[in-house]
Amino acid sequence: MNRKVLGMAVLAGALVWACGEPAAGLDAALAPSFDRGGVPRQHTIVVNPNANGAAIAATIKEAIEMVEPGGLVQVKPGTYAEALVIDKGLTLEGIGDGSGPVIIAPPGAPTTAVEVATPSPVTIRDLTVIKPGVNGVFGNGVVDVTIEHVTIVAVGVGPGNNRLVRIANNAAQTGGRARLVVRESFLDGGDLGPYGISLQADMDATLEDNVIRRTGVCMFILAFSSSGINADIVNNDLDECHPPGRAAAIDIGPVATQTANIGFTGVVNVIGNRIRNSRGSCLPTTAIRYELYTGRVERNSIVGFLQDCAVPISNALPAAIWVGSIRAFPPSAPVVRFNDIEGNAHAGLRVAPNITTSLDASCNWWGSASGPTSVGAPPGTGTAALVVEPGAATPTYTPFATAPIAGTRATSCP
């Protein structure tokens, strides 16, 4: 991951206002907003328990209360035993001086470590969030959240319905779309079973350049209503996306127990991701399960992921890439190109019965210059099988790449 080194400069100046009403002729919108006993809000607040001043707070919660909407909260290194609710647009960032990280570690097991409860833009960057409860960073409704250079770690959470990053939004109820960017961050489920990034929302999302380890599902993508979801999942490094149950590393479409209204509209692109199963677990059934939507599945590296001991589940059959549905959902229509699909037992690409229009699956590397094998290839040969379920249209898989292609800039087969 790329980590930016933040400067130490802090805007701490504030206008000095006379007591009482604003001077005659002064725009009322420019008048100071007083709270907390007559202290005006500041555009920048520094959190430093060892200092004091007009623009200094002892806790992050206090700083959020003090800062003006759209302002900046900068947190000095240390561990802050707080669960946060961000109810206004702001930027929350750690500022490093070499003395250590900024860690948000809520005491006990609150439902959420950091909750975003405003439609205004919120940016969280350069800090660590310890997740002892259900959610790490959670936004409910029409939120606009950017997470950059953040570490989120699950600690002491048993298996269950919990997530490191979660956005939930039903546009039929809220009337709007959410937005999320997660960039250059590290998420660790600690083998405790939480989802990495869970989007059950009508929204637009960009998930790029992240590292995710030891989660149940690394990324779960699903629209909630007819408003739909658009997501770009780009250049992420995903491994050990399986404890404690069977799942996919990138799971696009309803889970097995889905009961809410399902949005079938959206464009989900899965591009340039590295997906591994380094411990050789039998639990993952697929690396990418693409059950709904349209988009591109391109330039992903899925090498040695699927094990011979993988088994079917209610929403997918074993495959490095599974496209379509066995549950009577509308067909998906991704383009599956320029991927390295190598050394996977069972199928490299498996097409569900409801895919009755031929997919473009050309220019993939299947582990052999001679292209994919057919159904029944012995596991471990290094050559991925193309499996077409009865009733499905055979995808267009020629021309195929004759050498690994995912890491190149090729726009056609060599």
HUJODA-V374373 format. One record per residue. N is the residue number from 0. SS is DSSP state (hx for helix, st for strand, lp for the rest). PSI is psi in radians with two decimals (NA if undefined). Layout:
n;ss;psi
N;SS;PSI
N;SS;PSI
This chain:
n;ss;psi
0;lp;2.59
1;lp;2.24
2;lp;2.11
3;lp;2.44
4;lp;2.01
5;lp;2.52
6;lp;2.88
7;lp;0.00
8;lp;2.37
9;lp;2.22
10;lp;1.89
11;lp;-0.03
12;lp;2.73
13;lp;2.56
14;lp;2.49
15;lp;2.15
16;lp;2.54
17;lp;2.68
18;lp;2.75
19;lp;-2.77
20;lp;2.72
21;lp;2.68
22;lp;2.66
23;lp;2.38
24;lp;-0.18
25;lp;2.29
26;lp;2.20
27;hx;-0.46
28;hx;-0.33
29;hx;-0.11
30;lp;2.56
31;lp;2.57
32;lp;2.04
33;st;2.37
34;st;-3.08
35;lp;0.86
36;lp;0.58
37;lp;0.17
38;st;2.17
39;st;2.62
40;lp;2.57
41;st;2.63
42;st;-0.55
43;st;2.25
44;st;2.33
45;st;2.28
46;st;1.97
47;lp;1.77
48;lp;-0.24
49;lp;0.24
50;lp;3.01
51;lp;2.86
52;lp;3.07
53;lp;-0.52
54;lp;0.53
55;st;2.36
56;st;2.66
57;lp;-0.44
58;lp;2.81
59;hx;-0.70
60;hx;-0.78
61;hx;-0.71
62;hx;-0.69
63;hx;-0.67
64;hx;-0.64
65;hx;-0.61
66;st;2.57
67;st;2.71
68;st;2.36
69;st;0.07
70;st;-2.97
71;st;2.22
72;st;2.02
73;st;2.26
74;st;2.18
75;st;2.70
76;lp;2.51
77;st;3.08
78;st;2.20
79;st;1.97
80;lp;1.29
81;lp;2.49
82;lp;2.29
83;st;2.53
84;st;2.04
85;st;1.88
86;lp;0.31
87;lp;2.75
88;lp;2.31
89;st;3.00
90;st;2.22
91;st;2.04
92;st;2.56
93;st;2.53
94;st;2.15
95;lp;2.46
96;lp;0.30
97;lp;-0.06
98;lp;-0.09
99;lp;3.12
100;lp;2.96
101;st;2.08
102;st;2.18
103;st;1.97
104;st;1.52
105;lp;2.45
106;lp;2.74
107;lp;-2.50
108;lp;1.19
109;lp;2.69
110;lp;-0.70
111;st;2.38
112;st;-0.83
113;st;1.98
114;st;2.32
115;st;2.10
116;lp;0.88
117;lp;2.56
118;lp;-0.18
119;lp;2.67
120;st;2.31
121;st;2.25
122;st;2.31
123;st;2.16
124;st;2.68
125;lp;0.86
126;lp;3.05
127;st;2.37
128;st;2.14
129;st;2.21
130;st;1.71
131;lp;-0.16
132;lp;-2.58
133;lp;-0.80
134;st;2.51
135;st;-1.40
136;st;2.21
137;st;2.27
138;st;2.24
139;st;2.08
140;lp;-2.68
141;lp;1.63
142;lp;2.82
143;st;1.68
144;st;2.31
145;st;2.20
146;st;2.05
147;st;2.33
148;lp;0.75
149;lp;2.43
150;st;2.24
151;st;2.15
152;st;2.28
153;st;2.31
154;lp;2.11
155;lp;0.37
156;lp;2.19
157;lp;2.95
158;lp;2.55
159;lp;-2.90
160;lp;1.31
161;lp;2.77
162;st;2.61
163;st;-0.79
164;st;2.27
165;st;2.31
166;st;2.29
167;st;2.21
168;st;2.14
169;lp;1.79
170;hx;-0.44
171;hx;-0.42
172;hx;-0.67
173;hx;-0.39
174;lp;0.16
175;lp;3.05
176;lp;2.53
177;st;2.93
178;st;2.43
179;st;2.37
180;st;2.19
181;st;2.05
182;st;2.33
183;lp;0.81
184;lp;2.86
185;st;2.15
186;st;2.26
187;st;2.04
188;lp;-0.13
189;lp;0.50
190;lp;0.38
191;lp;-0.05
192;lp;0.04
193;lp;2.71
194;st;2.65
195;st;-1.28
196;st;2.12
197;st;2.02
198;st;1.73
199;st;1.42
200;st;2.68
201;lp;1.94
202;st;3.07
203;st;2.30
204;st;2.53
205;st;2.11
206;st;1.82
207;st;2.50
208;lp;0.62
209;lp;2.76
210;st;2.19
211;st;2.31
212;st;2.56
213;st;0.86
214;st;2.98
215;lp;-0.97
216;lp;2.28
217;lp;-0.78
218;st;2.23
219;st;2.18
220;st;2.16
221;st;2.24
222;st;2.76
223;lp;-0.56
224;lp;-2.97
225;lp;-0.21
226;lp;-0.56
227;lp;3.09
228;st;2.45
229;st;2.28
230;st;2.42
231;st;2.06
232;st;1.80
233;st;2.23
234;lp;0.70
235;lp;2.68
236;st;1.90
237;st;2.29
238;st;2.67
239;st;0.77
240;st;1.25
241;lp;-0.52
242;lp;2.48
243;lp;0.02
244;lp;3.08
245;lp;2.37
246;lp;-2.91
247;st;2.75
248;st;-0.84
249;st;2.01
250;st;1.90
251;st;1.84
252;lp;3.02
253;lp;2.55
254;lp;3.04
255;lp;-0.54
256;lp;0.33
257;lp;2.24
258;lp;-0.28
259;lp;2.91
260;lp;2.46
261;lp;2.28
262;st;2.18
263;lp;0.03
264;lp;2.35
265;st;2.86
266;st;2.06
267;st;2.04
268;st;2.29
269;st;1.78
270;st;2.26
271;lp;0.40
272;lp;2.58
273;st;2.05
274;st;2.10
275;st;2.85
276;lp;1.25
277;lp;-0.42
278;lp;0.02
279;lp;0.65
280;lp;2.53
281;lp;-0.20
282;lp;-0.74
283;lp;2.30
284;lp;-0.54
285;st;2.74
286;st;-0.81
287;st;2.09
288;st;1.98
289;st;1.58
290;lp;-0.53
291;lp;3.02
292;lp;3.10
293;st;2.95
294;st;-2.82
295;st;2.31
296;st;1.66
297;st;2.58
298;lp;0.47
299;lp;2.57
300;st;1.94
301;st;1.57
302;st;2.16
303;lp;0.46
304;lp;-0.96
305;lp;2.20
306;lp;2.73
307;lp;-0.49
308;lp;0.02
309;lp;2.56
310;lp;2.79
311;lp;2.65
312;st;3.11
313;lp;-0.37
314;lp;0.15
315;st;2.72
316;lp;2.73
317;lp;2.24
318;st;2.57
319;st;-0.77
320;st;2.11
321;st;2.21
322;st;2.17
323;lp;-2.98
324;lp;2.52
325;lp;0.37
326;lp;0.44
327;lp;0.45
328;lp;2.82
329;lp;2.65
330;lp;2.54
331;lp;2.88
332;st;1.04
333;st;2.75
334;st;2.25
335;st;1.65
336;st;2.77
337;lp;0.48
338;lp;2.64
339;st;1.93
340;st;1.63
341;st;2.46
342;lp;0.46
343;lp;2.29
344;lp;2.87
345;lp;-2.24
346;st;2.57
347;st;-0.88
348;st;2.27
349;st;2.23
350;st;2.18
351;lp;2.80
352;lp;-0.44
353;lp;-0.01
354;lp;1.55
355;lp;-0.04
356;lp;2.32
357;lp;2.24
358;lp;2.70
359;st;1.86
360;lp;0.66
361;lp;2.87
362;lp;0.53
363;lp;2.63
364;st;2.13
365;lp;0.12
366;lp;-0.02
367;lp;2.51
368;lp;-0.24
369;lp;0.09
370;lp;-2.94
371;lp;2.72
372;st;3.06
373;lp;-3.10
374;lp;2.42
375;lp;0.10
376;lp;2.42
377;lp;2.44
378;lp;2.64
379;lp;0.12
380;lp;-0.27
381;lp;-0.16
382;lp;2.10
383;lp;2.54
384;st;2.50
385;st;2.03
386;st;2.18
387;st;2.02
388;lp;2.64
389;lp;2.28
390;lp;-0.32
391;lp;2.69
392;lp;2.40
393;lp;2.23
394;lp;2.79
395;st;1.86
396;lp;0.04
397;lp;2.56
398;lp;2.67
399;lp;2.77
400;lp;2.51
401;lp;0.08
402;lp;2.81
403;lp;2.40
404;lp;-0.31
405;lp;-0.66
406;lp;0.12
407;lp;3.08
408;lp;0.34
409;lp;2.44
410;lp;0.05
411;lp;2.91
412;lp;2.41
413;lp;NA
